[in-house]
């Protein structure tokens, strides 16, 4: 059996990123373990559980690693991702999603609830629907949400993915942003896949990065999920935000002022209003510049997402060897 160094190189040659290998590598590994056949075997079983690989393919030095869940995902907005990369994303996501689901109380699973009903539930307590409200909603109905800081492949083109195992779901966010409204849309979109019943009993939906809303003719599921997300966030599945006093020549400051002043009356979060202006007009430079003035102290959104996850996850339900991996995938020491 290959020693640890050759085994690590074998995984890299297969396409796994250095951060993914490092995160999955067990904390108990040592130089002494390298000389132990049983430790080498346990090493391979440990990595197979974390990366979604068939352990038998790792025990044979001349065999190519095989993914366990390679054919279970539907990829949205494909843009050149090869079969091997898709398999890596799928198996990595299912393996991680299964761990997350095991760490959450299964008693409160909910689906088939409309966007208007969810929006009304949140607006009963808040002025508008924020990212933190969507996170609270997700966790309250038994859907864990984490923001990935480790990816299986060197190229990171995924914005989010939703995993279903049995009747349970987990959501993995991947798109980075300094503004919560942008991530709120991605989370609302993934919740839409759950509520609209887009996932089979053992299935995955992977949403790849794309700044455009889906065309109903191109993908009816994606169009429905976009409409659901927009209705949840704004009250309308196809909002048109066109500030009449500024028209197409809106300034960033003008748009920010309008968004901040109108947000309470419209019950739409100010950042979401600015994004809707970008969708409506195509003037993304103005919308993005307005975000800088709406959020005066921008900060990486993933940290807040994963701080909440750390408080919600029951780590005592997670196998001991998987706990350090789960924390590493969520950002490790950088979470705080």
C-alpha positions as YAML, in Angstrom:
chain: A
units: angstrom
residues:
- id: 1
  name: UNK
  ca: [0.00, 0.00, 0.00]
- id: 2
  name: UNK
  ca: [1.32, 3.48, -0.89]
- id: 3
  name: UNK
  ca: [2.75, 5.53, 1.94]
- id: 4
  name: UNK
  ca: [0.96, 8.72, 2.96]
- id: 5
  name: UNK
  ca: [3.01, 11.03, 0.73]
- id: 6
  name: UNK
  ca: [2.35, 8.96, -2.40]
- id: 7
  name: UNK
  ca: [-1.31, 8.56, -1.45]
- id: 8
  name: UNK
  ca: [-1.67, 12.32, -1.02]
- id: 9
  name: UNK
  ca: [-0.06, 12.89, -4.42]
- id: 10
  name: UNK
  ca: [-2.40, 10.32, -5.94]
- id: 11
  name: UNK
  ca: [-5.38, 12.35, -4.72]
- id: 12
  name: UNK
  ca: [-3.86, 15.55, -6.12]
- id: 13
  name: UNK
  ca: [-3.21, 13.88, -9.47]
- id: 14
  name: UNK
  ca: [-6.85, 12.83, -9.50]
- id: 15
  name: UNK
  ca: [-7.84, 16.48, -9.22]
- id: 16
  name: UNK
  ca: [-8.55, 17.17, -5.55]
- id: 17
  name: UNK
  ca: [-7.48, 20.58, -4.27]
- id: 18
  name: UNK
  ca: [-4.75, 20.86, -1.63]
- id: 19
  name: UNK
  ca: [-7.15, 22.54, 0.86]
- id: 20
  name: UNK
  ca: [-9.69, 19.71, 0.47]
- id: 21
  name: UNK
  ca: [-7.03, 17.03, 1.06]
- id: 22
  name: UNK
  ca: [-5.60, 18.92, 4.03]
- id: 23
  name: UNK
  ca: [-9.03, 19.41, 5.61]
- id: 24
  name: UNK
  ca: [-9.95, 15.74, 5.14]
- id: 25
  name: UNK
  ca: [-6.61, 14.42, 6.42]
- id: 26
  name: UNK
  ca: [-7.22, 13.01, 9.93]
- id: 27
  name: UNK
  ca: [-5.77, 14.89, 12.89]
- id: 28
  name: UNK
  ca: [-4.55, 11.64, 14.45]
- id: 29
  name: UNK
  ca: [-2.14, 10.92, 11.57]
- id: 30
  name: UNK
  ca: [1.56, 10.76, 12.46]
- id: 31
  name: UNK
  ca: [4.87, 9.56, 11.01]
- id: 32
  name: UNK
  ca: [4.56, 6.40, 13.10]
- id: 33
  name: UNK
  ca: [1.16, 5.73, 11.52]
- id: 34
  name: UNK
  ca: [2.80, 5.72, 8.09]
- id: 35
  name: UNK
  ca: [4.47, 2.42, 8.93]
- id: 36
  name: UNK
  ca: [1.26, 0.77, 10.11]
- id: 37
  name: UNK
  ca: [-0.85, -1.15, 7.60]
- id: 38
  name: UNK
  ca: [-3.96, -0.79, 9.78]
- id: 39
  name: UNK
  ca: [-3.41, 2.97, 10.10]
- id: 40
  name: UNK
  ca: [-2.98, 3.26, 6.33]
- id: 41
  name: UNK
  ca: [-6.28, 1.43, 5.86]
- id: 42
  name: UNK
  ca: [-8.06, 3.64, 8.39]
- id: 43
  name: UNK
  ca: [-6.60, 6.71, 6.65]
- id: 44
  name: UNK
  ca: [-8.24, 5.67, 3.41]
- id: 45
  name: UNK
  ca: [-11.57, 4.93, 5.05]
- id: 46
  name: UNK
  ca: [-11.43, 8.29, 6.81]
- id: 47
  name: UNK
  ca: [-10.86, 10.21, 3.57]
- id: 48
  name: UNK
  ca: [-13.48, 8.21, 1.70]
- id: 49
  name: UNK
  ca: [-16.14, 9.22, 4.26]
- id: 50
  name: UNK
  ca: [-15.26, 12.89, 3.95]
- id: 51
  name: UNK
  ca: [-14.76, 13.18, 0.20]
- id: 52
  name: UNK
  ca: [-17.50, 10.81, -0.95]
- id: 53
  name: UNK
  ca: [-15.14, 8.22, -2.43]
- id: 54
  name: UNK
  ca: [-15.53, 4.46, -2.71]
- id: 55
  name: UNK
  ca: [-13.08, 3.18, -0.04]
- id: 56
  name: UNK
  ca: [-12.30, 0.06, -2.07]
- id: 57
  name: UNK
  ca: [-10.86, 2.22, -4.85]
- id: 58
  name: UNK
  ca: [-8.48, 3.84, -2.34]
- id: 59
  name: UNK
  ca: [-7.21, 0.54, -0.98]
- id: 60
  name: UNK
  ca: [-5.86, -0.51, -4.39]
- id: 61
  name: UNK
  ca: [-2.74, 1.48, -5.29]
- id: 62
  name: UNK
  ca: [-3.18, 1.06, -9.04]
- id: 63
  name: UNK
  ca: [-6.93, 1.84, -9.03]
- id: 64
  name: UNK
  ca: [-8.38, 5.22, -9.91]
- id: 65
  name: UNK
  ca: [-10.43, 6.74, -7.08]
- id: 66
  name: UNK
  ca: [-14.16, 6.35, -7.66]
- id: 67
  name: UNK
  ca: [-16.91, 8.64, -6.42]
- id: 68
  name: UNK
  ca: [-19.85, 7.09, -4.59]
- id: 69
  name: UNK
  ca: [-22.54, 9.62, -5.56]
- id: 70
  name: UNK
  ca: [-21.31, 10.80, -8.93]
- id: 71
  name: UNK
  ca: [-24.63, 10.41, -10.82]
- id: 72
  name: UNK
  ca: [-27.11, 11.80, -8.26]
- id: 73
  name: UNK
  ca: [-26.87, 15.53, -9.05]
- id: 74
  name: UNK
  ca: [-28.57, 17.81, -11.53]
- id: 75
  name: UNK
  ca: [-26.37, 20.74, -12.46]
- id: 76
  name: UNK
  ca: [-27.95, 24.08, -13.26]
- id: 77
  name: UNK
  ca: [-26.33, 26.62, -15.60]
- id: 78
  name: UNK
  ca: [-23.51, 24.34, -16.74]
- id: 79
  name: UNK
  ca: [-20.55, 26.20, -18.22]
- id: 80
  name: UNK
  ca: [-17.95, 23.66, -19.21]
- id: 81
  name: UNK
  ca: [-17.60, 21.59, -16.03]
- id: 82
  name: UNK
  ca: [-16.40, 18.11, -16.98]
- id: 83
  name: UNK
  ca: [-17.84, 14.84, -15.72]
- id: 84
  name: UNK
  ca: [-15.04, 14.29, -13.22]
- id: 85
  name: UNK
  ca: [-15.45, 17.76, -11.72]
- id: 86
  name: UNK
  ca: [-19.21, 17.28, -11.49]
- id: 87
  name: UNK
  ca: [-18.70, 13.93, -9.76]
- id: 88
  name: UNK
  ca: [-16.30, 15.48, -7.25]
- id: 89
  name: UNK
  ca: [-18.69, 18.31, -6.41]
- id: 90
  name: UNK
  ca: [-21.61, 15.89, -6.06]
- id: 91
  name: UNK
  ca: [-19.91, 13.31, -3.86]
- id: 92
  name: UNK
  ca: [-18.19, 15.93, -1.71]
- id: 93
  name: UNK
  ca: [-21.52, 17.70, -1.20]
- id: 94
  name: UNK
  ca: [-23.53, 14.57, -0.41]
- id: 95
  name: UNK
  ca: [-20.92, 13.34, 2.07]
- id: 96
  name: UNK
  ca: [-20.83, 16.72, 3.83]
- id: 97
  name: UNK
  ca: [-24.59, 17.21, 3.65]
- id: 98
  name: UNK
  ca: [-25.15, 13.81, 5.24]
- id: 99
  name: UNK
  ca: [-22.91, 14.78, 8.15]
- id: 100
  name: UNK
  ca: [-24.76, 18.06, 8.61]
- id: 101
  name: UNK
  ca: [-28.16, 16.38, 8.52]
- id: 102
  name: UNK
  ca: [-27.04, 13.91, 11.18]
- id: 103
  name: UNK
  ca: [-26.16, 16.85, 13.46]
- id: 104
  name: UNK
  ca: [-29.63, 18.45, 13.36]
- id: 105
  name: UNK
  ca: [-32.85, 17.48, 15.14]
- id: 106
  name: UNK
  ca: [-34.96, 15.61, 12.56]
- id: 107
  name: UNK
  ca: [-38.30, 16.38, 14.23]
- id: 108
  name: UNK
  ca: [-39.10, 19.62, 12.39]
- id: 109
  name: UNK
  ca: [-38.91, 18.81, 8.67]
- id: 110
  name: UNK
  ca: [-41.09, 21.09, 6.49]
- id: 111
  name: UNK
  ca: [-41.68, 21.35, 2.74]
- id: 112
  name: UNK
  ca: [-44.34, 22.45, 0.22]
- id: 113
  name: UNK
  ca: [-44.86, 25.86, 1.83]
- id: 114
  name: UNK
  ca: [-45.39, 28.79, -0.53]
- id: 115
  name: UNK
  ca: [-43.20, 31.87, -0.75]
- id: 116
  name: UNK
  ca: [-46.01, 34.18, 0.40]
- id: 117
  name: UNK
  ca: [-46.61, 32.06, 3.51]
- id: 118
  name: UNK
  ca: [-42.92, 32.03, 4.44]
- id: 119
  name: UNK
  ca: [-42.67, 35.78, 3.82]
- id: 120
  name: UNK
  ca: [-45.73, 36.41, 5.98]
- id: 121
  name: UNK
  ca: [-44.24, 34.31, 8.77]
- id: 122
  name: UNK
  ca: [-41.06, 36.40, 8.77]
- id: 123
  name: UNK
  ca: [-42.82, 39.76, 8.37]
- id: 124
  name: UNK
  ca: [-44.87, 38.97, 11.45]
- id: 125
  name: UNK
  ca: [-41.71, 39.66, 13.43]
- id: 126
  name: UNK
  ca: [-39.44, 41.72, 11.13]
- id: 127
  name: UNK
  ca: [-39.72, 44.77, 8.86]
- id: 128
  name: UNK
  ca: [-38.42, 42.84, 5.87]
- id: 129
  name: UNK
  ca: [-36.84, 39.52, 4.97]
- id: 130
  name: UNK
  ca: [-33.12, 39.51, 5.75]
- id: 131
  name: UNK
  ca: [-30.46, 36.85, 5.35]
- id: 132
  name: UNK
  ca: [-30.44, 36.22, 9.11]
- id: 133
  name: UNK
  ca: [-34.21, 35.60, 8.98]
- id: 134
  name: UNK
  ca: [-33.81, 33.03, 6.20]
- id: 135
  name: UNK
  ca: [-31.06, 31.32, 8.18]
- id: 136
  name: UNK
  ca: [-33.26, 31.25, 11.28]
- id: 137
  name: UNK
  ca: [-36.13, 29.83, 9.24]
- id: 138
  name: UNK
  ca: [-33.95, 27.15, 7.66]
- id: 139
  name: UNK
  ca: [-32.52, 25.91, 10.94]
- id: 140
  name: UNK
  ca: [-35.95, 26.02, 12.63]
- id: 141
  name: UNK
  ca: [-37.36, 23.57, 10.06]
- id: 142
  name: UNK
  ca: [-34.40, 21.22, 10.27]
- id: 143
  name: UNK
  ca: [-32.42, 22.39, 7.23]
- id: 144
  name: UNK
  ca: [-28.75, 23.01, 8.11]
- id: 145
  name: UNK
  ca: [-27.04, 25.80, 6.15]
- id: 146
  name: UNK
  ca: [-23.28, 26.28, 5.97]
- id: 147
  name: UNK
  ca: [-21.01, 28.37, 3.77]
- id: 148
  name: UNK
  ca: [-18.18, 26.32, 2.27]
- id: 149
  name: UNK
  ca: [-14.63, 27.50, 2.77]
- id: 150
  name: UNK
  ca: [-13.10, 24.32, 1.31]
- id: 151
  name: UNK
  ca: [-13.92, 22.99, -2.16]
- id: 152
  name: UNK
  ca: [-13.07, 19.59, -3.67]
- id: 153
  name: UNK
  ca: [-11.79, 20.98, -6.97]
- id: 154
  name: UNK
  ca: [-9.30, 23.86, -7.46]
- id: 155
  name: UNK
  ca: [-11.85, 25.74, -9.61]
- id: 156
  name: UNK
  ca: [-14.74, 27.06, -7.55]
- id: 157
  name: UNK
  ca: [-17.67, 27.78, -9.83]
- id: 158
  name: UNK
  ca: [-20.53, 26.69, -7.60]
- id: 159
  name: UNK
  ca: [-22.85, 29.25, -6.02]
- id: 160
  name: UNK
  ca: [-24.86, 26.82, -3.88]
- id: 161
  name: UNK
  ca: [-26.18, 23.28, -3.69]
- id: 162
  name: UNK
  ca: [-29.04, 21.51, -1.96]
- id: 163
  name: UNK
  ca: [-28.83, 17.89, -0.85]
- id: 164
  name: UNK
  ca: [-31.73, 15.59, -0.01]
- id: 165
  name: UNK
  ca: [-31.24, 12.38, 1.95]
- id: 166
  name: UNK
  ca: [-34.52, 10.63, 2.63]
- id: 167
  name: UNK
  ca: [-36.93, 13.34, 3.81]
- id: 168
  name: UNK
  ca: [-34.14, 15.64, 5.05]
- id: 169
  name: UNK
  ca: [-32.30, 18.47, 3.32]
- id: 170
  name: UNK
  ca: [-29.07, 20.45, 3.72]
- id: 171
  name: UNK
  ca: [-27.94, 23.61, 1.92]
- id: 172
  name: UNK
  ca: [-24.33, 24.43, 1.09]
- id: 173
  name: UNK
  ca: [-23.60, 28.02, 0.08]
- id: 174
  name: UNK
  ca: [-20.46, 28.83, -1.88]
- id: 175
  name: UNK
  ca: [-20.81, 32.31, -3.38]
- id: 176
  name: UNK
  ca: [-18.70, 34.88, -1.55]
- id: 177
  name: UNK
  ca: [-20.00, 38.36, -0.82]
- id: 178
  name: UNK
  ca: [-19.51, 41.27, 1.53]
- id: 179
  name: UNK
  ca: [-23.24, 42.06, 1.41]
- id: 180
  name: UNK
  ca: [-25.93, 39.85, 3.03]
- id: 181
  name: UNK
  ca: [-28.62, 40.66, 0.44]
- id: 182
  name: UNK
  ca: [-26.67, 38.85, -2.27]
- id: 183
  name: UNK
  ca: [-26.37, 35.67, -0.22]
- id: 184
  name: UNK
  ca: [-30.01, 35.98, 0.89]
- id: 185
  name: UNK
  ca: [-31.08, 35.52, -2.73]
- id: 186
  name: UNK
  ca: [-28.97, 32.36, -3.13]
- id: 187
  name: UNK
  ca: [-30.35, 30.90, 0.11]
- id: 188
  name: UNK
  ca: [-33.93, 31.81, -0.86]
- id: 189
  name: UNK
  ca: [-33.34, 30.13, -4.24]
- id: 190
  name: UNK
  ca: [-32.15, 26.91, -2.57]
- id: 191
  name: UNK
  ca: [-35.09, 26.96, -0.15]
- id: 192
  name: UNK
  ca: [-37.31, 27.25, -3.22]
- id: 193
  name: UNK
  ca: [-35.91, 23.98, -4.59]
- id: 194
  name: UNK
  ca: [-36.90, 22.33, -1.30]
- id: 195
  name: UNK
  ca: [-40.35, 23.87, -0.99]
- id: 196
  name: UNK
  ca: [-41.24, 23.33, -4.65]
- id: 197
  name: UNK
  ca: [-40.32, 19.65, -4.46]
- id: 198
  name: UNK
  ca: [-37.56, 19.81, -7.06]
- id: 199
  name: UNK
  ca: [-35.44, 17.14, -5.37]
- id: 200
  name: UNK
  ca: [-36.13, 13.45, -5.48]
- id: 201
  name: UNK
  ca: [-35.71, 11.30, -2.40]
- id: 202
  name: UNK
  ca: [-31.96, 10.87, -2.82]
- id: 203
  name: UNK
  ca: [-30.88, 13.73, -5.04]
- id: 204
  name: UNK
  ca: [-28.76, 16.86, -5.34]
- id: 205
  name: UNK
  ca: [-29.22, 20.15, -7.18]
- id: 206
  name: UNK
  ca: [-26.06, 22.15, -7.87]
- id: 207
  name: UNK
  ca: [-26.45, 25.79, -8.88]
- id: 208
  name: UNK
  ca: [-23.38, 27.07, -10.67]
- id: 209
  name: UNK
  ca: [-22.40, 30.72, -10.73]
- id: 210
  name: UNK
  ca: [-24.46, 32.97, -12.98]
- id: 211
  name: UNK
  ca: [-25.43, 36.62, -12.51]
- id: 212
  name: UNK
  ca: [-28.56, 36.30, -14.66]
- id: 213
  name: UNK
  ca: [-31.99, 35.09, -13.67]
- id: 214
  name: UNK
  ca: [-33.04, 31.89, -15.40]
- id: 215
  name: UNK
  ca: [-35.18, 31.91, -18.53]
- id: 216
  name: UNK
  ca: [-38.40, 29.96, -18.15]
- id: 217
  name: UNK
  ca: [-37.73, 28.44, -21.57]
- id: 218
  name: UNK
  ca: [-34.20, 27.37, -20.64]
- id: 219
  name: UNK
  ca: [-34.98, 25.73, -17.28]
- id: 220
  name: UNK
  ca: [-38.45, 25.80, -15.78]
- id: 221
  name: UNK
  ca: [-37.19, 24.65, -12.36]
- id: 222
  name: UNK
  ca: [-34.62, 27.44, -12.17]
- id: 223
  name: UNK
  ca: [-37.15, 30.03, -13.31]
- id: 224
  name: UNK
  ca: [-39.61, 28.80, -10.67]
- id: 225
  name: UNK
  ca: [-36.92, 28.89, -7.97]
- id: 226
  name: UNK
  ca: [-35.90, 32.43, -8.97]
- id: 227
  name: UNK
  ca: [-39.54, 33.55, -8.86]
- id: 228
  name: UNK
  ca: [-40.06, 31.90, -5.46]
- id: 229
  name: UNK
  ca: [-36.91, 33.54, -4.09]
- id: 230
  name: UNK
  ca: [-37.92, 36.98, -5.35]
- id: 231
  name: UNK
  ca: [-41.44, 36.62, -3.96]
- id: 232
  name: UNK
  ca: [-40.05, 35.55, -0.60]
- id: 233
  name: UNK
  ca: [-37.69, 38.53, -0.50]
- id: 234
  name: UNK
  ca: [-39.88, 41.20, -2.11]
- id: 235
  name: UNK
  ca: [-43.49, 40.00, -2.21]
- id: 236
  name: UNK
  ca: [-43.44, 39.75, -6.02]
- id: 237
  name: UNK
  ca: [-42.07, 36.94, -8.23]
- id: 238
  name: UNK
  ca: [-41.00, 39.47, -10.88]
- id: 239
  name: UNK
  ca: [-40.34, 42.81, -9.17]
- id: 240
  name: UNK
  ca: [-39.50, 45.83, -11.30]
- id: 241
  name: UNK
  ca: [-37.51, 48.39, -9.35]
- id: 242
  name: UNK
  ca: [-37.17, 51.51, -11.50]
- id: 243
  name: UNK
  ca: [-36.80, 54.64, -9.35]
- id: 244
  name: UNK
  ca: [-38.68, 57.20, -11.48]
- id: 245
  name: UNK
  ca: [-36.80, 60.18, -10.19]
- id: 246
  name: UNK
  ca: [-33.50, 58.69, -11.38]
- id: 247
  name: UNK
  ca: [-34.50, 56.46, -14.31]
- id: 248
  name: UNK
  ca: [-31.69, 54.64, -16.07]
- id: 249
  name: UNK
  ca: [-29.12, 57.23, -15.00]
- id: 250
  name: UNK
  ca: [-29.48, 56.55, -11.30]
- id: 251
  name: UNK
  ca: [-26.43, 57.37, -9.24]
- id: 252
  name: UNK
  ca: [-25.14, 54.96, -6.62]
- id: 253
  name: UNK
  ca: [-25.86, 57.44, -3.84]
- id: 254
  name: UNK
  ca: [-29.32, 58.19, -5.22]
- id: 255
  name: UNK
  ca: [-30.18, 54.50, -5.45]
- id: 256
  name: UNK
  ca: [-28.87, 53.87, -1.94]
- id: 257
  name: UNK
  ca: [-30.92, 56.77, -0.56]
- id: 258
  name: UNK
  ca: [-34.08, 55.52, -2.29]
- id: 259
  name: UNK
  ca: [-33.52, 51.96, -1.10]
- id: 260
  name: UNK
  ca: [-32.94, 53.01, 2.50]
- id: 261
  name: UNK
  ca: [-35.95, 55.33, 2.60]
- id: 262
  name: UNK
  ca: [-38.38, 52.99, 0.81]
- id: 263
  name: UNK
  ca: [-37.40, 49.75, 2.50]
- id: 264
  name: UNK
  ca: [-39.75, 50.03, 5.48]
- id: 265
  name: UNK
  ca: [-42.75, 51.02, 3.40]
- id: 266
  name: UNK
  ca: [-42.16, 48.27, 0.82]
- id: 267
  name: UNK
  ca: [-41.03, 45.70, 3.40]
- id: 268
  name: UNK
  ca: [-37.99, 44.93, 1.27]
- id: 269
  name: UNK
  ca: [-34.47, 44.91, 2.69]
- id: 270
  name: UNK
  ca: [-32.48, 47.87, 1.25]
- id: 271
  name: UNK
  ca: [-29.77, 45.73, -0.30]
- id: 272
  name: UNK
  ca: [-32.41, 43.56, -1.95]
- id: 273
  name: UNK
  ca: [-34.00, 46.71, -3.42]
- id: 274
  name: UNK
  ca: [-30.66, 47.71, -4.93]
- id: 275
  name: UNK
  ca: [-30.21, 44.21, -6.40]
- id: 276
  name: UNK
  ca: [-33.71, 44.32, -7.88]
- id: 277
  name: UNK
  ca: [-32.79, 47.61, -9.54]
- id: 278
  name: UNK
  ca: [-29.77, 45.86, -11.06]
- id: 279
  name: UNK
  ca: [-31.95, 42.99, -12.31]
- id: 280
  name: UNK
  ca: [-34.57, 45.40, -13.70]
- id: 281
  name: UNK
  ca: [-32.21, 47.76, -15.52]
- id: 282
  name: UNK
  ca: [-29.02, 45.80, -16.10]
- id: 283
  name: UNK
  ca: [-27.10, 48.67, -14.47]
- id: 284
  name: UNK
  ca: [-25.07, 46.46, -12.17]
- id: 285
  name: UNK
  ca: [-22.22, 48.95, -11.62]
- id: 286
  name: UNK
  ca: [-24.74, 51.38, -10.10]
- id: 287
  name: UNK
  ca: [-26.41, 48.65, -8.03]
- id: 288
  name: UNK
  ca: [-23.11, 47.27, -6.75]
- id: 289
  name: UNK
  ca: [-21.81, 50.73, -5.89]
- id: 290
  name: UNK
  ca: [-25.05, 51.45, -4.03]
- id: 291
  name: UNK
  ca: [-24.47, 48.35, -1.90]
- id: 292
  name: UNK
  ca: [-21.29, 49.94, -0.59]
- id: 293
  name: UNK
  ca: [-23.34, 52.85, 0.72]
- id: 294
  name: UNK
  ca: [-26.19, 50.76, 2.08]
- id: 295
  name: UNK
  ca: [-23.84, 48.57, 4.10]
- id: 296
  name: UNK
  ca: [-21.44, 51.04, 5.70]
- id: 297
  name: UNK
  ca: [-19.37, 48.30, 7.34]
- id: 298
  name: UNK
  ca: [-19.18, 45.47, 4.80]
- id: 299
  name: UNK
  ca: [-17.76, 42.17, 6.04]
- id: 300
  name: UNK
  ca: [-17.51, 38.62, 4.72]
- id: 301
  name: UNK
  ca: [-21.01, 37.18, 4.91]
- id: 302
  name: UNK
  ca: [-19.79, 33.60, 5.21]
- id: 303
  name: UNK
  ca: [-18.53, 34.24, 8.75]
- id: 304
  name: UNK
  ca: [-21.98, 35.10, 10.10]
- id: 305
  name: UNK
  ca: [-23.55, 32.15, 8.25]
- id: 306
  name: UNK
  ca: [-21.07, 29.75, 9.82]
- id: 307
  name: UNK
  ca: [-21.15, 31.33, 13.27]
- id: 308
  name: UNK
  ca: [-24.86, 30.59, 13.32]
- id: 309
  name: UNK
  ca: [-24.18, 27.05, 12.07]
- id: 310
  name: UNK
  ca: [-21.67, 26.44, 14.86]
- id: 311
  name: UNK
  ca: [-24.32, 27.38, 17.42]
- id: 312
  name: UNK
  ca: [-26.99, 25.21, 15.82]
- id: 313
  name: UNK
  ca: [-25.09, 22.02, 15.04]
- id: 314
  name: UNK
  ca: [-25.07, 19.25, 17.65]
- id: 315
  name: UNK
  ca: [-21.48, 18.08, 17.34]
- id: 316
  name: UNK
  ca: [-22.09, 15.26, 19.82]
- id: 317
  name: UNK
  ca: [-24.13, 13.61, 17.05]
- id: 318
  name: UNK
  ca: [-21.18, 13.74, 14.64]
- id: 319
  name: UNK
  ca: [-18.56, 10.99, 14.59]
- id: 320
  name: UNK
  ca: [-15.48, 12.18, 16.44]
- id: 321
  name: UNK
  ca: [-13.15, 11.87, 13.45]
- id: 322
  name: UNK
  ca: [-15.53, 14.00, 11.33]
- id: 323
  name: UNK
  ca: [-15.78, 16.96, 13.72]
- id: 324
  name: UNK
  ca: [-12.43, 18.60, 12.85]
- id: 325
  name: UNK
  ca: [-13.18, 18.14, 9.16]
- id: 326
  name: UNK
  ca: [-16.60, 19.76, 9.47]
- id: 327
  name: UNK
  ca: [-15.12, 22.76, 11.29]
- id: 328
  name: UNK
  ca: [-12.30, 23.04, 8.73]
- id: 329
  name: UNK
  ca: [-14.77, 23.05, 5.83]
- id: 330
  name: UNK
  ca: [-16.62, 25.88, 7.60]
- id: 331
  name: UNK
  ca: [-13.50, 28.01, 7.97]
- id: 332
  name: UNK
  ca: [-11.82, 26.76, 11.14]
- id: 333
  name: UNK
  ca: [-10.26, 29.50, 13.21]
- id: 334
  name: UNK
  ca: [-11.29, 32.13, 10.66]
- id: 335
  name: UNK
  ca: [-14.96, 31.80, 11.64]
- id: 336
  name: UNK
  ca: [-14.52, 34.04, 14.68]
...
